[in-house]
């Protein structure tokens, strides 16, 4: 693992997002996916990444 965040790739951020999803950490997953999307040059790919890891603070469902 690198100690310099500048050395991380889009795939590294997506792997981290998947790991955070598996660990039930949706907000961290969203943040990592957002970084991956920003590093992606293709707008359609970036949109797909964002759709796969939505912001949990805006998609939260209330329950009684």
C-alpha positions in Angstrom: 0.0 0.0 0.0 1.2 3.5 -0.8 1.5 6.2 1.8 1.0 8.9 -0.8 -2.6 9.5 -1.9 -1.4 10.9 -5.2 -0.2 7.4 -6.1 -3.7 5.8 -5.8 -5.6 5.0 -8.9 -9.3 5.1 -9.8 -9.4 1.4 -9.3 -7.8 1.7 -5.8 -10.6 4.2 -4.8 -13.3 1.9 -6.2 -11.9 -1.1 -4.4 -11.9 1.0 -1.2 -15.5 2.0 -1.9 -16.5 -1.6 -2.3 -14.8 -2.6 0.9 -16.6 0.2 2.8 -19.9 -0.9 1.4 -19.2 -4.5 2.6 -18.3 -3.1 6.0 -21.6 -1.2 6.2 -19.9 2.2 5.9 -21.9 3.8 3.1 -20.7 7.4 3.7 -17.1 6.4 3.4 -17.9 4.3 0.3 -19.6 7.4 -1.2 -16.5 9.6 -0.5 -14.1 7.1 -2.0 -16.4 6.6 -5.1 -16.7 10.3 -5.5 -12.9 10.6 -5.6 -12.8 7.8 -8.2 -15.4 9.6 -10.3 -13.4 12.8 -10.2 -10.4 10.9 -11.5 -12.3 9.4 -14.4 -12.2 11.3 -17.7 -15.3 9.7 -19.2 -18.4 11.5 -18.0 -20.6 8.4 -18.5 -18.3 6.3 -16.4 -18.2 8.9 -13.7 -22.0 9.1 -13.6 -22.1 5.3 -13.3 -19.7 5.3 -10.4 -21.8 8.0 -8.6 -25.0 6.1 -9.2 -23.5 3.0 -7.8 -22.5 4.7 -4.5 -25.1 7.4 -3.8 -24.7 9.9 -1.0 -26.4 8.2 2.0 -27.2 11.6 3.5 -29.5 12.4 0.6 -31.0 9.0 0.0 -31.8 8.1 3.7 -35.2 6.6 4.2 -37.1 7.5 7.4 -38.8 4.7 9.4 -41.3 4.9 12.2 
